[in-house]
Amino acid sequence: MLRDEPVIRSGREANYQAGKDTGRFWDAGASNVHWVIVKNDQVAQGITEALARVEADGVIVEGNSFLEYVKADLTIMCARSEGGKIKPSARRVLSKIDFLYLSTLEATAVNAKRQFEQFCAGLTLPVDFAGLPIITHEDIRVLLSRIYRPLLRL
């Protein structure tokens, strides 16, 4: 799929795959999904071309590399509460994150945050989560207030 130029697949027919992120976006109600397929040196060009195809006031972008080229109004990084591999691209953009959302199968946010603290304590690489608001499903109202705050000023 990688070519000399970025590849942007737009529309359901071009990028729907059940069980893949693009399929999940469509299934969740996205009105249009663009999939950017690029080499490392094509990311900026691919992002620019994909954003030119967006016909909405707001857009949700999945991925970390995007933040190295575009200043987002709001950034949410998702992580499993029990931890896992932290991609280099995620480490590079941590300073640009507004919220770290912990996903978990646990019943409470307290358990999720405790699991994440245990994971962080065992990290061998220096990763700075200090000052980063950590939220769970129980904090969705806080997140929504942050999203809708600019609209309330109109």
Kinemage of the C-alpha trace (Angstrom):
@kinemage 1
@onewidth
@group {chain A} dominant
@subgroup {mainchain}
@vectorlist {calphas} color= white
{ca met a 1} P 0.000 0.000 0.000
{ca leu a 2} L 2.903 2.371 0.564
{ca arg a 3} L 3.725 4.400 -2.523
{ca asp a 4} L 5.757 7.402 -3.626
{ca glu a 5} L 2.807 9.665 -2.717
{ca pro a 6} L 0.413 9.512 0.241
{ca val a 7} L -2.675 7.352 -0.220
{ca ile a 8} L -5.933 8.668 1.248
{ca arg a 9} L -8.890 6.331 1.188
{ca ser a 10} L -12.146 8.224 1.642
{ca gly a 11} L -15.676 6.960 1.993
{ca arg a 12} L -17.208 3.777 3.342
{ca glu a 13} L -16.646 1.700 0.217
{ca ala a 14} L -12.946 2.573 0.168
{ca asn a 15} L -12.081 1.901 3.799
{ca tyr a 16} L -14.725 -0.042 5.730
{ca gln a 17} L -13.340 -3.208 7.266
{ca ala a 18} L -15.254 -4.925 10.058
{ca gly a 19} L -13.140 -5.239 13.202
{ca lys a 20} L -10.593 -2.629 12.065
{ca asp a 21} L -10.463 0.964 13.337
{ca thr a 22} L -12.013 2.330 10.152
{ca gly a 23} L -14.902 -0.133 10.457
{ca arg a 24} L -15.397 0.764 14.106
{ca phe a 25} L -15.595 4.466 13.216
{ca trp a 26} L -18.298 3.804 10.627
{ca asp a 27} L -20.161 1.481 12.994
{ca ala a 28} L -20.060 4.160 15.720
{ca gly a 29} L -21.803 6.642 13.414
{ca ala a 30} L -19.020 8.559 11.679
{ca ser a 31} L -20.384 10.479 8.696
{ca asn a 32} L -17.155 10.080 6.750
{ca val a 33} L -13.825 8.425 7.393
{ca his a 34} L -10.502 9.120 5.681
{ca trp a 35} L -7.627 6.667 6.036
{ca val a 36} L -4.158 8.136 5.449
{ca ile a 37} L -1.536 5.595 4.378
{ca val a 38} L 1.939 7.087 4.299
{ca lys a 39} L 5.637 6.550 4.764
{ca asn a 40} L 7.303 8.506 7.587
{ca asp a 41} L 8.410 11.289 5.249
{ca gln a 42} L 4.878 11.673 3.823
{ca val a 43} L 2.905 12.224 7.043
{ca ala a 44} L 2.582 16.018 6.774
{ca gln a 45} L 1.509 15.840 3.125
{ca gly a 46} L -0.967 13.028 3.833
{ca ile a 47} L -2.526 14.896 6.749
{ca thr a 48} L -2.880 18.065 4.678
{ca glu a 49} L -4.547 16.166 1.824
{ca ala a 50} L -6.917 14.307 4.147
{ca leu a 51} L -7.942 17.469 6.034
{ca ala a 52} L -8.723 19.134 2.695
{ca arg a 53} L -11.369 16.444 2.193
{ca val a 54} L -13.098 17.082 5.517
{ca glu a 55} L -16.475 18.761 5.098
{ca ala a 56} L -17.353 19.360 8.750
{ca asp a 57} L -16.763 21.886 11.496
{ca gly a 58} L -15.172 19.250 13.694
{ca val a 59} L -13.028 16.241 13.088
{ca ile a 60} L -11.750 13.363 15.187
{ca val a 61} L -8.327 12.065 14.256
{ca glu a 62} L -7.054 8.709 15.467
{ca gly a 63} L -3.288 8.480 15.763
{ca asn a 64} L -0.307 10.193 17.347
{ca ser a 65} L 1.778 11.305 14.372
{ca phe a 66} L -0.868 13.846 13.419
{ca leu a 67} L 0.004 15.940 16.483
{ca glu a 68} L 3.554 16.432 15.297
{ca tyr a 69} L 2.231 18.481 12.340
{ca val a 70} L -1.085 20.004 13.438
{ca lys a 71} L -2.142 21.868 16.571
{ca ala a 72} L -5.398 20.305 17.714
{ca asp a 73} L -8.068 22.115 19.711
{ca leu a 74} L -8.379 19.148 22.064
{ca thr a 75} L -6.287 15.998 22.341
{ca ile a 76} L -7.220 12.797 24.096
{ca met a 77} L -4.782 9.935 24.285
{ca cys a 78} L -6.321 6.568 25.060
{ca ala a 79} L -4.487 3.910 27.043
{ca arg a 80} L -5.336 0.632 28.688
{ca ser a 81} L -5.380 0.992 32.449
{ca glu a 82} L -3.218 -2.106 32.820
{ca gly a 83} L -0.635 -0.553 30.520
{ca gly a 84} L 1.100 -1.963 27.520
{ca lys a 85} L 3.598 -0.830 24.942
{ca ile a 86} L 4.018 2.946 24.700
{ca lys a 87} L 4.797 3.768 21.083
{ca pro a 88} L 7.618 6.233 20.391
{ca ser a 89} L 5.114 8.460 18.553
{ca ala a 90} L 2.966 8.584 21.711
{ca arg a 91} L 5.942 9.537 23.879
{ca arg a 92} L 6.880 12.335 21.463
{ca val a 93} L 3.455 14.027 21.690
{ca leu a 94} L 2.715 13.603 25.410
{ca ser a 95} L 3.308 17.307 26.012
{ca lys a 96} L 0.495 18.101 23.548
{ca ile a 97} L -2.126 15.922 25.252
{ca asp a 98} L -5.046 17.482 27.135
{ca phe a 99} L -6.422 14.268 28.666
{ca leu a 100} L -5.281 10.680 29.081
{ca tyr a 101} L -8.337 8.431 28.893
{ca leu a 102} L -7.943 5.058 30.615
{ca ser a 103} L -10.002 2.274 29.137
{ca thr a 104} L -10.690 -0.676 31.363
{ca leu a 105} L -12.915 -3.659 31.882
{ca glu a 106} L -12.826 -2.894 35.602
{ca ala a 107} L -16.008 -1.616 37.223
{ca thr a 108} L -14.583 1.545 38.793
{ca ala a 109} L -12.332 4.427 37.887
{ca val a 110} L -10.408 3.930 41.127
{ca asn a 111} L -9.342 0.464 39.987
{ca ala a 112} L -8.378 1.772 36.548
{ca lys a 113} L -6.261 4.569 37.984
{ca arg a 114} L -4.631 2.205 40.489
{ca gln a 115} L -3.777 -0.246 37.686
{ca phe a 116} L -2.263 2.567 35.640
{ca glu a 117} L -0.182 3.811 38.578
{ca gln a 118} L 1.187 0.273 39.031
{ca phe a 119} L 2.012 0.080 35.340
{ca cys a 120} L 3.794 3.487 35.455
{ca ala a 121} L 5.786 2.455 38.528
{ca gly a 122} L 7.234 -0.458 36.567
{ca leu a 123} L 8.269 1.528 33.488
{ca thr a 124} L 11.961 1.414 32.602
{ca leu a 125} L 11.748 4.316 30.112
{ca pro a 126} L 11.237 7.854 31.394
{ca val a 127} L 7.650 8.845 30.544
{ca asp a 128} L 6.264 12.020 32.114
{ca phe a 129} L 2.543 11.796 32.893
{ca ala a 130} L 2.822 14.484 35.611
{ca gly a 131} L 0.223 17.212 35.287
{ca leu a 132} L -1.732 15.267 32.671
{ca pro a 133} L -5.408 14.913 33.640
{ca ile a 134} L -6.237 11.219 33.711
{ca ile a 135} L -9.866 10.379 33.105
{ca thr a 136} L -12.044 7.279 32.852
{ca his a 137} L -15.581 6.571 31.692
{ca glu a 138} L -16.777 8.149 34.946
{ca asp a 139} L -15.274 11.488 33.867
{ca ile a 140} L -17.022 11.790 30.516
{ca arg a 141} L -18.984 14.843 31.738
{ca val a 142} L -15.700 16.679 32.390
{ca leu a 143} L -14.538 15.832 28.903
{ca leu a 144} L -17.818 16.926 27.317
{ca ser a 145} L -17.713 20.254 29.154
{ca arg a 146} L -14.257 20.856 27.684
{ca ile a 147} L -15.500 19.993 24.190
{ca tyr a 148} L -18.577 22.212 24.393
{ca arg a 149} L -16.926 25.146 26.208
{ca pro a 150} L -15.954 26.955 22.940
{ca leu a 151} L -19.525 26.612 21.669
{ca leu a 152} L -20.927 28.249 24.792
{ca arg a 153} L -18.935 31.426 24.082
{ca leu a 154} L -20.662 32.006 20.732
